Amino acid sequence: MDLVKYELEKEETKMFCEKCGKKLEDGVKFCPSCGNRVEIPENQTDTVHEQPEKSKKSRKKSKLPLVLIAVLAIILIVGGILYGTVGLNLQKDKLAVKIKKAGIPQYTEEMNEIVDEWDDFGIFSISDKRNDLHKLKKIVNYLDEYNAAADEYKSMNKEKEQYALDEDSYKEYENALHDCSDAIEQKNPELLINAVEIVKETLKDLKKADDSYVEDRVKMYEGLDLKDAGDDVVSGYKKNLKEIQDLTGKGKKDYKAIKEAFSKMDQIVYQYIEPKNQAVVSIQQIDASEFPTVKLYMSIKDKTTGNVIENLDDAFFYINKQDANAKYVKQVVKSANQLNEKEALKVDMVADVSGSMDGSPLNEAKQVMSDFVGSVQFDAGDLVELTSFSTGVCLEQEFSDDAATLNNDINNLVTGDMTSLYDALYTAVERVAAQNGARCVIAFTDGNDNYSNCTKEDVVNVANRYHVPVFIIGIGSIDYADVNDIATQTGGMYYNVSDVTSMDKIYEEIYQMEKQLYLVEFEDNTGATVGDTANIQAGYHSIDYGGECEYTYTPNVLMSAQSRDIYTDGPQAAVEGYLKNFDSAMNKSDFSLISGYLKNGSPIYTEQEKYVLRDITERLDSYELTDVSYADANNCVISTRETYYVQVKGKPLQLMTQECKYNVENQGDKWQLTSFADIKVVSRIKQ
């Protein structure tokens, strides 16, 4: 029924040509009979084309998902390629740069292996690349841990001084920090991370030790007996005790501030504190070349261990000196510190080049001396002089800080015949005594003296006069009695070795021993002169260490000819000017260079006017004004000790020391020399 109805409706909707009336089939646009264009009524259009239009849309809808799928597939493929080649590579490169920049060999090596593997992957090896990225990220995480550990170390190392209260625990903490420093230097991440953890644990222990130290220290201060102390001491004590109690109360402690408060308190009450440990104090050398400033070179060792006590606080050194009334007066200590890398040491190195040293012994000795020169702290102002001896004494190289020059002179040493050991030691002492600061002589010999003008007593006397220690190394089976006496009586040491190569360690030992001395500088406020005998008490007193020694000395000042003038006026200035210009007058045969220091017409004027014309070459090496004795306001006698290098024609060069006395007269506007009161040649040493 429905089908019939449909067919009838279809028949009713058939169209006819408007021009010729011929029936038209559905969908035709032109009449097949007359060719007239067929116009389809609007109301029929929907009816006629309803089903075909729906079919067309349906076809369009069925094709669209396929296109989208194709497009998406292309996008995914291209995106995958881009991600696999560009995106992952960018991530890889960023991580690799960070690792490489860190400069950790271990991490750099691992990174290079991963990058090499990456380069072998294809475009679509995304899973493999992601796996390598994960490896690189792990390395970066390790790197971050390393950097964090390094930052922790830097922070703890920067603040370490604030915990320096308990000495033993602090040393342990310092050692742990040093391990961190080594790990950073080695660029070893695992070692550093472990070391930092150890430092943290050590710091905890240190804080506990510091707390215990603080508690004990406070109790000690609170229990001090100050009944014999002056008002200024008591007042300062009370003020500082209140500060300490405030700082050490409850709450987080500022160890640095506490340490500073302890130091202030110690300076006030140190003489009332019994030291925990005893120190052995001795004075090795004295330098009074800048009198009234006097420099003492002190050895301070732990009485129990015998070891040098390092890094003592300069605040706890003290010097007491007898005044004219034999009363000990406290002196002003200007500074106190160890020589090492801070103060200079002058060394006269004396080498035996006698016939028995010929061949391999001398060659080996040259190597030992060169090694020693290489260890000297020239950058701290150290100077070395080279003196050799055989039949005579030879100044191979004056005091120098040029290692290359010294080594060249060492290598050029040649052997002679005899052994003038005492003459060489005397010369070396005279030479080094004219240097400022800490000084010593280091000599070696393989035989006993058999050719010197000087005696061992001469050497001991001159060394003690100028406080110069003499160290002697005896090689082989020599009779050590005399050389041992020289060494021990001058504050030095004697060593005996079986062969030359064994000297190497001894040179270093002597050098370190001298560099560990403390230089204590004080201002003499007793009104004494440079030639007056001095009695002093010198010591160190703190909570940790205490010790003292008594010492008597005459601050003889041997001046180099090149030294600055120490006298500006008076009779001493006249004598000093005469001495410094005398050798120039001799060498140039020019009397006018010294005539102004001599009274015209006096005996010394007439004598020296003729003397400067003699065929003699002279060079003033050193001098000392030993005494001034006034007869009255205008007349005095000045005693001197003078050392010259003298060359008389036809005779060998000599180092001559003489003791002279000059009569000096005040001429109204200036002092002038009038005559020799006495001249005595102390020594003549063949050069």
C-alpha positions as semicolon CSV with decimal commas, in nm:
position;residue;x (nm);y (nm);z (nm)
1;M;0,000;0,000;0,000
2;D;0,265;0,237;0,090
3;L;0,455;0,147;-0,220
4;V;0,149;0,222;-0,438
5;K;0,096;0,546;-0,260
6;Y;0,457;0,636;-0,317
7;E;0,439;0,564;-0,685
8;L;0,120;0,771;-0,725
9;E;0,280;1,066;-0,545
10;K;0,581;1,025;-0,760
11;E;0,369;1,031;-1,071
12;E;0,192;1,349;-0,959
13;T;0,515;1,527;-0,916
14;K;0,630;1,456;-1,273
15;M;0,723;1,779;-1,460
16;F;0,634;1,895;-1,822
17;C;0,813;2,130;-2,059
18;E;0,656;2,475;-2,044
19;K;0,723;2,534;-2,418
20;C;0,625;2,212;-2,590
21;G;0,436;2,027;-2,305
22;K;0,645;1,714;-2,328
23;K;0,675;1,511;-2,000
24;L;1,014;1,542;-1,848
25;E;1,214;1,290;-1,650
26;D;1,330;1,375;-1,306
27;G;1,650;1,570;-1,286
28;V;1,670;1,691;-1,650
29;K;1,779;2,052;-1,697
30;F;1,680;2,087;-2,067
31;C;1,374;1,953;-2,264
32;P;1,489;1,665;-2,485
33;S;1,226;1,767;-2,743
34;C;1,267;2,142;-2,788
35;G;1,580;2,210;-2,580
36;N;1,403;2,459;-2,356
37;R;1,572;2,515;-2,011
38;V;1,369;2,347;-1,744
39;E;1,276;2,564;-1,445
40;I;1,209;2,362;-1,131
41;P;0,952;2,513;-0,899
42;E;1,090;2,606;-0,554
43;N;0,834;2,399;-0,372
44;Q;0,930;2,096;-0,573
45;T;1,299;2,133;-0,543
46;D;1,314;2,005;-0,189
47;T;1,085;1,726;-0,271
48;V;1,257;1,616;-0,583
49;H;1,616;1,639;-0,446
50;E;1,562;1,557;-0,085
51;Q;1,692;1,207;-0,103
52;P;1,990;1,274;-0,336
53;E;2,110;1,570;-0,116
54;K;2,104;1,360;0,194
55;S;2,307;1,101;0,013
56;K;2,569;1,358;-0,085
57;K;2,607;1,489;0,270
58;S;2,628;1,139;0,391
59;R;2,912;1,073;0,151
60;K;3,094;1,384;0,268
61;K;3,060;1,283;0,632
62;S;3,191;0,938;0,566
63;K;3,509;1,072;0,402
64;L;3,600;1,337;0,666
65;P;3,724;1,101;0,949
66;L;3,955;0,932;0,706
67;V;4,114;1,267;0,615
68;L;4,149;1,364;0,978
69;I;4,307;1,034;1,063
70;A;4,552;1,074;0,777
71;V;4,642;1,428;0,886
72;L;4,683;1,324;1,248
73;A;4,899;1,034;1,143
74;I;5,124;1,265;0,944
75;I;5,143;1,508;1,238
76;L;5,233;1,229;1,476
77;I;5,500;1,095;1,245
78;V;5,654;1,438;1,190
79;G;5,623;1,522;1,561
80;G;5,787;1,195;1,652
81;I;6,073;1,266;1,417
82;L;6,112;1,620;1,553
83;Y;6,096;1,500;1,914
84;G;6,344;1,221;1,848
85;T;6,590;1,441;1,665
86;V;6,545;1,791;1,805
87;G;6,364;1,781;2,140
88;L;6,559;1,500;2,298
89;N;6,885;1,632;2,156
90;L;6,825;1,972;2,314
91;Q;6,767;1,807;2,652
92;K;7,076;1,593;2,607
93;D;7,294;1,890;2,507
94;K;7,175;2,102;2,802
95;L;7,259;1,829;3,050
96;A;7,594;1,752;2,882
97;V;7,703;2,118;2,895
98;K;7,629;2,136;3,267
99;I;7,826;1,818;3,335
100;K;8,119;1,924;3,119
101;K;8,132;2,270;3,277
102;A;8,166;2,114;3,624
103;G;8,497;1,960;3,519
104;I;8,461;1,642;3,726
105;P;8,664;1,376;3,538
106;Q;8,448;1,089;3,662
107;Y;8,125;1,256;3,549
108;T;8,274;1,386;3,227
109;E;8,389;1,036;3,134
110;E;8,043;0,887;3,201
111;M;7,881;1,167;3,004
112;N;8,109;1,111;2,705
113;E;8,020;0,741;2,698
114;I;7,649;0,823;2,700
115;V;7,687;1,085;2,425
116;D;7,888;0,843;2,209
117;E;7,611;0,585;2,251
118;W;7,346;0,846;2,168
119;D;7,516;0,932;1,840
120;D;7,470;0,571;1,725
121;F;7,091;0,578;1,778
122;G;6,852;0,623;1,484
123;I;6,570;0,876;1,452
124;F;6,309;0,647;1,603
125;S;6,525;0,516;1,892
126;I;6,326;0,733;2,128
127;S;6,307;0,479;2,410
128;D;6,687;0,438;2,408
129;K;6,739;0,811;2,407
130;R;6,499;0,855;2,697
131;N;6,697;0,596;2,887
132;D;7,022;0,787;2,823
133;L;6,855;1,112;2,930
134;H;6,766;0,944;3,257
135;K;7,133;0,849;3,302
136;L;7,246;1,206;3,233
137;K;6,989;1,342;3,481
138;K;7,125;1,104;3,746
139;I;7,477;1,242;3,685
140;V;7,344;1,598;3,720
141;N;7,178;1,500;4,048
142;Y;7,511;1,364;4,170
143;L;7,672;1,687;4,053
144;D;7,421;1,891;4,249
145;E;7,504;1,686;4,558
146;Y;7,876;1,751;4,499
147;N;7,823;2,126;4,458
148;A;7,606;2,137;4,769
149;A;7,878;1,954;4,962
150;A;8,143;2,194;4,829
151;D;7,932;2,493;4,936
152;E;7,890;2,341;5,282
153;Y;8,265;2,293;5,310
154;K;8,336;2,654;5,207
155;S;8,088;2,784;5,461
156;M;8,227;2,569;5,744
157;N;8,587;2,648;5,653
158;K;8,511;3,021;5,647
159;E;8,363;3,006;5,996
160;K;8,608;2,756;6,148
161;E;8,801;3,012;6,352
162;Q;8,501;3,086;6,571
163;Y;8,524;2,735;6,715
164;A;8,898;2,744;6,798
165;L;8,861;2,704;7,173
166;D;8,937;2,342;7,259
167;E;9,271;2,292;7,088
168;D;9,269;1,913;7,039
169;S;8,914;1,897;6,905
170;Y;8,979;2,196;6,683
171;K;9,281;2,026;6,526
172;E;9,064;1,724;6,450
173;Y;8,806;1,954;6,292
174;E;9,076;2,126;6,087
175;N;9,204;1,789;5,967
176;A;8,852;1,692;5,858
177;L;8,817;2,019;5,668
178;H;9,154;1,955;5,508
179;D;9,023;1,621;5,379
180;C;8,738;1,812;5,213
181;S;8,987;2,047;5,054
182;D;9,184;1,751;4,920
183;A;8,868;1,596;4,775
184;I;8,779;1,922;4,597
185;E;9,131;1,952;4,463
186;Q;9,112;1,594;4,338
187;K;8,757;1,659;4,201
188;N;8,639;1,342;4,372
189;P;8,262;1,371;4,442
190;E;8,221;1,056;4,650
191;L;8,522;1,143;4,866
192;L;8,398;1,500;4,918
193;I;8,042;1,402;5,012
194;N;8,172;1,151;5,266
195;A;8,428;1,401;5,398
196;V;8,162;1,669;5,448
197;E;7,950;1,427;5,651
198;I;8,254;1,353;5,868
199;V;8,311;1,729;5,911
200;K;7,952;1,772;6,030
201;E;7,996;1,500;6,290
202;T;8,334;1,642;6,392
203;L;8,181;1,987;6,430
204;K;7,918;1,847;6,666
205;D;8,195;1,696;6,880
206;L;8,389;2,022;6,863
207;K;8,093;2,225;6,987
208;K;8,053;1,985;7,279
209;A;8,425;2,017;7,358
210;D;8,404;2,396;7,326
211;D;8,109;2,404;7,564
212;S;8,303;2,200;7,817
213;Y;8,608;2,424;7,767
214;V;8,395;2,736;7,817
215;E;8,241;2,595;8,135
216;D;8,582;2,509;8,285
217;R;8,732;2,843;8,182
218;V;8,451;3,042;8,343
219;K;8,486;2,846;8,667
220;M;8,860;2,915;8,663
221;Y;8,805;3,289;8,618
222;E;8,542;3,296;8,892
223;G;8,781;3,121;9,133
224;L;9,087;3,347;9,080
225;D;9,253;3,491;9,389
226;L;9,324;3,857;9,317
227;K;9,391;3,976;9,670
228;D;9,739;4,099;9,573
229;A;9,627;4,258;9,249
230;G;9,608;4,631;9,194
231;D;9,284;4,824;9,156
232;D;9,322;4,848;8,777
233;V;9,353;4,468;8,751
234;V;9,052;4,407;8,976
235;S;8,839;4,661;8,790
236;G;8,925;4,513;8,452
237;Y;8,866;4,162;8,586
238;K;8,515;4,242;8,711
239;K;8,414;4,414;8,389
240;N;8,534;4,129;8,170
241;L;8,390;3,860;8,395
242;K;8,045;4,016;8,360
243;E;8,085;4,017;7,979
244;I;8,196;3,653;7,981
245;Q;7,903;3,547;8,202
246;D;7,660;3,720;7,967
247;L;7,813;3,554;7,661
248;T;7,823;3,207;7,813
249;G;7,472;3,202;7,958
250;K;7,179;3,011;7,813
251;G;7,107;3,009;7,443
252;K;7,318;2,976;7,131
253;K;7,679;3,060;7,198
254;D;7,889;3,298;6,992
255;Y;8,218;3,113;7,029
256;K;8,415;3,381;6,846
257;A;8,295;3,653;7,082
258;I;8,362;3,425;7,380
259;K;8,716;3,360;7,260
260;E;8,780;3,733;7,225
261;A;8,644;3,794;7,576
262;F;8,869;3,519;7,713
263;S;9,169;3,677;7,542
264;K;9,092;4,018;7,696
265;M;9,055;3,861;8,038
266;D;9,382;3,665;8,004
267;Q;9,576;3,981;7,927
268;I;9,451;4,134;8,250
269;V;9,496;3,840;8,488
270;Y;9,750;3,614;8,315
271;Q;10,005;3,645;8,599
272;Y;9,749;3,501;8,840
273;I;9,676;3,192;8,626
274;E;9,867;2,867;8,667
275;P;9,954;2,731;8,319
276;K;9,835;2,383;8,228
277;N;10,168;2,295;8,061
278;Q;10,527;2,393;8,122
279;A;10,734;2,545;7,841
280;V;11,114;2,549;7,810
281;V;11,217;2,900;7,709
282;S;11,564;3,000;7,591
283;I;11,715;3,294;7,402
284;Q;11,917;3,192;7,098
285;Q;12,009;3,526;6,941
286;I;11,993;3,901;6,994
287;D;11,980;4,184;6,742
288;A;12,032;4,534;6,883
289;S;12,121;4,702;6,555
290;E;11,822;4,935;6,598
291;F;11,873;5,004;6,970
292;P;11,677;5,095;7,185
293;T;11,459;4,851;6,990
294;V;11,594;4,505;7,071
295;K;11,504;4,180;6,897
296;L;11,520;3,854;7,091
297;Y;11,509;3,521;6,910
298;M;11,351;3,273;7,149
299;S;11,310;2,897;7,142
300;I;10,990;2,780;7,315
301;K;10,933;2,404;7,349
302;D;10,688;2,182;7,533
303;K;10,871;2,048;7,840
304;T;10,702;1,708;7,814
305;T;10,734;1,640;7,441
306;G;11,033;1,855;7,351
307;N;10,844;1,982;7,046
308;V;10,833;2,346;6,941
309;I;10,506;2,509;7,048
310;E;10,349;2,662;6,739
311;N;10,128;2,968;6,697
312;L;10,166;3,120;7,043
313;D;9,962;3,435;7,111
314;D;10,184;3,744;7,102
315;A;9,980;3,897;7,388
316;F;10,136;3,661;7,644
317;F;10,506;3,724;7,580
318;Y;10,674;3,942;7,840
319;I;11,017;4,099;7,896
320;N;11,145;4,239;8,228
321;K;11,481;4,420;8,234
322;Q;11,694;4,543;8,519
323;D;11,731;4,918;8,538
324;A;12,019;5,117;8,693
325;N;11,884;5,033;9,041
326;A;11,885;4,659;8,971
327;K;11,505;4,659;8,971
328;Y;11,326;4,456;8,704
329;V;11,111;4,684;8,491
330;K;10,843;4,563;8,251
331;Q;10,935;4,640;7,889
332;V;10,694;4,717;7,607
333;V;10,667;4,413;7,379
334;K;10,606;4,553;7,029
335;S;10,553;4,224;6,848
336;A;10,606;3,849;6,872
337;N;10,580;3,590;6,597
338;Q;10,755;3,288;6,452
339;L;11,013;3,341;6,182
340;N;10,862;3,089;5,945
341;E;10,741;3,273;5,631
342;K;10,718;3,598;5,829
343;E;11,074;3,689;5,929
344;A;11,401;3,650;5,742
345;L;11,692;3,419;5,826
346;K;12,050;3,484;5,711
347;V;12,265;3,173;5,657
348;D;12,639;3,156;5,586
349;M;12,694;2,817;5,426
350;V;13,055;2,704;5,477
351;A;13,188;2,429;5,249
352;D;13,500;2,214;5,293
353;V;13,686;2,196;4,960
354;S;14,010;2,050;5,095
355;G;14,193;1,779;4,903
356;S;14,012;1,492;5,078
357;M;13,680;1,615;4,931
358;D;13,802;1,572;4,574
359;G;13,587;1,367;4,336
360;S;13,254;1,215;4,437
361;P;13,244;1,359;4,793
362;L;13,248;1,715;4,662
363;N;13,002;1,633;4,383
364;E;12,762;1,484;4,636
365;A;12,808;1,784;4,867
366;K;12,726;2,018;4,580
367;Q;12,394;1,836;4,528
368;V;12,313;1,856;4,899
369;M;12,386;2,230;4,911
370;S;12,181;2,292;4,596
371;D;11,887;2,103;4,748
372;F;11,916;2,317;5,059
373;V;11,916;2,639;4,854
374;G;11,598;2,514;4,688
375;S;11,419;2,490;5,026
376;V;11,511;2,839;5,149
377;Q;11,226;3,094;5,183
378;F;11,377;3,369;4,970
379;D;11,033;3,527;4,930
380;A;11,029;3,581;5,309
381;G;11,360;3,771;5,292
382;D;11,600;3,483;5,360
383;L;11,956;3,532;5,236
384;V;12,235;3,276;5,183
385;E;12,611;3,335;5,158
386;L;12,859;3,075;5,031
387;T;13,204;3,048;5,191
388;S;13,456;2,777;5,102
389;F;13,782;2,678;5,266
390;S;14,093;2,472;5,198
391;T;14,440;2,630;5,224
392;G;14,264;2,967;5,260
393;V;13,914;3,105;5,290
394;C;13,716;3,216;4,986
395;L;13,398;3,421;4,982
396;E;13,233;3,250;4,684
397;Q;12,907;3,449;4,695
398;E;12,797;3,732;4,921
399;F;12,453;3,720;5,080
400;S;12,202;3,664;4,802
401;D;11,840;3,569;4,739
402;D;11,918;3,447;4,387
403;A;11,903;3,067;4,389
404;A;12,038;3,041;4,033
405;T;12,348;3,246;4,118
406;L;12,411;3,049;4,436
407;N;12,374;2,717;4,253
408;N;12,616;2,834;3,985
409;D;12,875;2,921;4,251
410;I;12,818;2,586;4,421
411;N;12,872;2,399;4,095
412;N;13,197;2,589;4,034
413;L;13,358;2,484;4,363
414;V;13,700;2,316;4,323
415;T;13,923;2,145;4,577
416;G;14,248;2,275;4,728
417;D;14,498;2,126;4,972
418;M;14,481;2,207;5,345
419;T;14,191;2,255;5,593
420;S;14,145;2,608;5,734
421;L;13,821;2,530;5,917
422;Y;13,857;2,774;6,209
423;D;13,951;3,062;5,981
424;A;13,645;2,987;5,768
425;L;13,413;2,973;6,072
426;Y;13,558;3,300;6,209
427;T;13,509;3,468;5,871
428;A;13,153;3,336;5,836
429;V;13,057;3,456;6,185
430;E;13,201;3,803;6,118
431;R;13,015;3,819;5,788
432;V;12,675;3,701;5,910
433;A;12,697;3,903;6,234
434;A;12,680;4,224;6,030
435;Q;12,339;4,118;5,895
436;N;12,018;4,221;6,067
437;G;11,780;3,968;6,208
438;A;11,816;3,596;6,272
439;R;12,150;3,452;6,166
440;C;12,345;3,127;6,172
441;V;12,645;2,949;6,024
442;I;12,613;2,597;5,880
443;A;12,944;2,427;5,799
444;F;13,059;2,082;5,699
445;T;13,404;1,926;5,700
446;D;13,555;1,582;5,647
447;G;13,872;1,659;5,841
448;N;14,019;1,847;6,134
449;D;14,169;2,193;6,109
450;N;14,538;2,195;6,012
451;Y;14,606;2,539;5,860
452;S;14,416;2,819;6,041
453;N;14,552;3,130;6,208
454;C;14,248;3,137;6,435
455;T;14,185;2,901;6,722
456;K;13,862;2,738;6,826
457;E;13,851;2,984;7,117
458;D;13,863;3,274;6,870
459;V;13,564;3,128;6,688
460;V;13,366;3,075;7,010
461;N;13,442;3,426;7,137
462;V;13,338;3,605;6,819
463;A;13,025;3,389;6,781
464;N;12,918;3,457;7,141
465;R;13,003;3,826;7,106
466;Y;12,746;3,861;6,828
467;H;12,513;3,579;6,935
468;V;12,559;3,369;6,621
469;P;12,497;2,993;6,654
470;V;12,739;2,769;6,464
471;F;12,616;2,433;6,331
472;I;12,885;2,187;6,217
473;I;12,845;1,859;6,027
474;G;13,139;1,620;6,058
475;I;13,175;1,363;5,781
476;G;13,341;1,030;5,856
477;S;13,576;0,951;6,142
478;I;13,707;1,297;6,237
479;D;13,808;1,399;6,588
480;Y;13,487;1,573;6,685
481;A;13,587;1,710;7,026
482;D;13,699;2,058;6,913
483;V;13,422;2,115;6,657
484;N;13,163;1,988;6,904
485;D;13,286;2,245;7,158
486;I;13,247;2,523;6,903
487;A;12,893;2,416;6,817
488;T;12,764;2,362;7,170
489;Q;12,930;2,674;7,317
490;T;12,778;2,900;7,050
491;G;12,422;2,772;7,079
492;G;12,448;2,552;6,771
493;M;12,477;2,175;6,732
494;Y;12,727;1,919;6,608
495;Y;12,623;1,633;6,381
496;N;12,831;1,336;6,270
497;V;12,741;1,149;5,953
498;S;12,900;0,857;5,775
499;D;12,883;1,004;5,426
500;V;12,807;1,328;5,243
501;T;12,460;1,230;5,124
502;S;12,342;1,204;5,486
503;M;12,385;1,581;5,522
504;D;12,066;1,648;5,327
505;K;11,823;1,591;5,617
506;I;12,052;1,773;5,861
507;Y;12,054;2,092;5,653
508;E;11,674;2,087;5,650
509;E;11,656;2,012;6,023
510;I;11,883;2,305;6,110
511;Y;11,693;2,539;5,882
512;Q;11,354;2,443;6,025
513;M;11,489;2,471;6,379
514;E;11,596;2,830;6,315
515;K;11,273;2,921;6,134
516;Q;11,069;2,796;6,431
517;L;11,224;3,056;6,662
518;Y;11,001;3,332;6,794
519;L;11,109;3,689;6,726
520;V;11,013;3,902;7,025
521;E;11,072;4,273;6,973
522;F;11,075;4,513;7,267
523;E;11,159;4,874;7,341
524;D;11,431;4,926;7,607
525;N;11,291;5,189;7,843
526;T;11,561;5,174;8,113
527;G;11,775;5,454;7,975
528;A;12,062;5,216;7,891
529;T;12,300;5,263;7,597
530;V;12,379;5,013;7,327
531;G;12,700;4,904;7,499
532;D;12,554;4,845;7,845
533;T;12,525;4,493;7,983
534;A;12,162;4,389;8,017
535;N;11,995;4,144;8,255
536;I;11,650;4,034;8,145
537;Q;11,369;3,794;8,225
538;A;11,197;3,670;7,913
539;G;10,899;3,439;7,904
540;Y;10,554;3,334;7,797
541;H;10,256;3,292;8,029
542;S;9,905;3,185;7,933
543;I;9,650;2,933;8,052
544;D;9,792;2,667;7,822
545;Y;10,169;2,725;7,851
546;G;10,410;2,903;8,080
547;G;10,787;2,932;8,102
548;E;11,067;3,183;8,164
549;C;11,442;3,225;8,135
550;E;11,697;3,475;8,259
551;Y;11,957;3,607;8,020
552;T;12,252;3,843;8,036
553;Y;12,395;4,007;7,726
554;T;12,583;4,302;7,593
555;P;12,402;4,424;7,283
556;N;12,710;4,453;7,063
557;V;12,612;4,591;6,726
558;L;12,830;4,491;6,433
559;M;12,743;4,709;6,138
560;S;12,801;4,630;5,775
561;A;12,991;4,892;5,576
562;Q;12,674;4,922;5,366
563;S;12,451;4,976;5,669
564;R;12,282;5,308;5,734
565;D;12,461;5,552;5,963
566;I;12,343;5,497;6,319
567;Y;12,501;5,815;6,460
568;T;12,396;6,162;6,340
569;D;12,613;6,380;6,561
570;G;12,867;6,373;6,843
571;P;13,204;6,196;6,852
572;Q;13,051;5,864;6,740
573;A;12,932;6,025;6,415
574;A;13,285;6,154;6,346
575;V;13,438;5,808;6,394
576;E;13,167;5,637;6,189
577;G;13,213;5,881;5,900
578;Y;13,590;5,831;5,909
579;L;13,560;5,450;5,900
580;K;13,307;5,442;5,616
581;N;13,517;5,669;5,395
582;F;13,864;5,538;5,481
583;D;13,880;5,256;5,227
584;S;13,763;5,492;4,947
585;A;14,042;5,731;5,042
586;M;14,291;5,444;5,032
587;N;14,176;5,295;4,704
588;K;14,159;5,635;4,532
589;S;14,463;5,782;4,711
590;D;14,240;6,078;4,796
591;F;14,302;6,212;5,146
592;S;14,025;6,473;5,112
593;L;13,765;6,197;5,157
594;I;13,858;6,163;5,525
595;S;14,042;6,490;5,611
596;G;13,721;6,657;5,735
597;Y;13,693;6,399;6,016
598;L;14,053;6,463;6,136
599;K;14,189;6,763;6,327
600;N;14,426;6,956;6,100
601;G;14,786;6,922;6,223
602;S;14,708;6,640;6,467
603;P;14,912;6,315;6,473
604;I;14,638;6,112;6,303
605;Y;14,596;6,381;6,034
606;T;14,967;6,370;5,946
607;E;14,987;5,990;5,962
608;Q;14,681;5,916;5,750
609;E;14,773;6,179;5,490
610;K;15,080;5,969;5,411
611;Y;14,912;5,630;5,463
612;V;14,648;5,676;5,193
613;L;14,925;5,700;4,934
614;R;15,050;5,346;5,002
615;D;14,996;5,071;4,746
616;I;14,728;4,898;4,949
617;T;14,374;4,802;4,855
618;E;14,128;4,801;5,144
619;R;13,756;4,739;5,184
620;L;13,575;4,793;5,511
621;D;13,360;4,488;5,579
622;S;13,210;4,567;5,919
623;Y;13,259;4,782;6,224
624;E;13,143;4,821;6,581
625;L;13,170;5,115;6,818
626;T;13,228;4,930;7,142
627;D;13,279;5,207;7,397
628;V;13,281;5,584;7,459
629;S;13,480;5,718;7,754
630;Y;13,469;6,094;7,827
631;A;13,764;6,270;7,992
632;D;13,562;6,591;7,994
633;A;13,294;6,762;7,790
634;N;13,524;6,817;7,492
635;N;13,745;6,509;7,497
636;C;13,671;6,137;7,478
637;V;13,813;5,802;7,370
638;I;13,604;5,587;7,134
639;S;13,682;5,216;7,107
640;T;13,607;5,029;6,786
641;R;13,627;4,686;6,631
642;E;13,691;4,697;6,257
643;T;13,716;4,427;5,993
644;Y;13,873;4,489;5,650
645;Y;13,956;4,295;5,340
646;V;14,320;4,403;5,286
647;Q;14,534;4,344;4,977
648;V;14,901;4,445;5,007
649;K;15,096;4,426;4,681
650;G;15,274;4,095;4,648
651;K;15,082;3,935;4,936
652;P;14,759;3,733;4,953
653;L;14,424;3,894;5,033
654;Q;14,349;3,895;5,405
655;L;14,046;3,945;5,624
656;M;14,189;4,155;5,903
657;T;14,015;4,241;6,229
658;Q;14,158;4,511;6,452
659;E;14,056;4,682;6,774
660;C;14,128;5,056;6,784
661;K;14,094;5,344;7,025
662;Y;14,060;5,698;6,891
663;N;14,110;6,024;7,078
664;V;13,831;6,257;6,970
665;E;13,812;6,630;7,045
666;N;13,527;6,879;7,027
667;Q;13,626;7,171;6,799
668;G;13,325;7,385;6,887
669;D;13,103;7,308;6,591
670;K;13,210;6,949;6,533
671;W;13,404;6,655;6,674
672;Q;13,728;6,543;6,506
673;L;13,976;6,260;6,557
674;T;14,318;6,366;6,689
675;S;14,520;6,046;6,740
676;F;14,524;5,668;6,784
677;A;14,516;5,580;7,152
678;D;14,570;5,214;7,067
679;I;14,565;4,971;6,770
680;K;14,562;4,592;6,806
681;V;14,527;4,339;6,523
682;V;14,297;4,065;6,644
683;S;14,319;3,831;6,346
684;R;14,454;3,790;5,996
685;I;14,287;3,530;5,780
686;K;14,424;3,426;5,442
687;Q;14,170;3,446;5,165
